[in-house]
Amino acid sequence: MTTIAPQTFAEFPLFPDVPRYDMQVQIAGKNYGVRLDYNGRENRWNFSLFASDGEPIATGLKVVCNWDMLYGIVHAERPPGQVVFFDLFGSGEPPTFADLGRRVRLGYYDGAV
């Protein structure tokens, strides 16, 4: 018989109406830097992830809802699970300035299967 372990989800705090986030988060027991920048010209958010020493893992990725933001990223410090912006209302639309922290949240699935 195969046992499937449940995935663990950790949500990171986002505060509405803040145009830039620089925060430290712990993912899978390691510290990472997360940067979120709002681009008013495109009405889009960009996501970047940094190793604890500041080395870029992924930078300037346009935020997409319900998708692993690190899909296809190959880096020795990449967390093993999925970093996901999830849409509470299920529209799947990219978050606008007012949506981040309200309709759209940021979290990490540990990837356990």
C-alpha positions, 0 to 999 in steps of 0.5 A: 500500500502506498501512503501519500503525505499531505502537502503543507502550505505556508502563507506569507503576509502581504499588505494591500496598497504597498507598491514594493515588498522586500521580506525575509521568509523561511521556506523548507527550513532555509531563509530566502528573500522575496521581492515584489514590485508593482509596475504601474505602466503594465498594471502587473506585479513582478516577483523575485526570490533570493538566497539568504546571501542575496544571490538571485534565484529568480528575478523579475517574473510576472506574477501569475495566479495558481502557478508555481512561480519557480517552474523551470528554474534550475538553481542549487538554492531553489526550494524543493516545493512550489511558490504560488500566488493563489486567487481566492476568487478563482478568476485566475487573472493576474493581480492588479495593484489593489488585488495583492494581499486581498484577492491574491495571496502568496504561499509555499507548498512543500511539495510532499507527495 
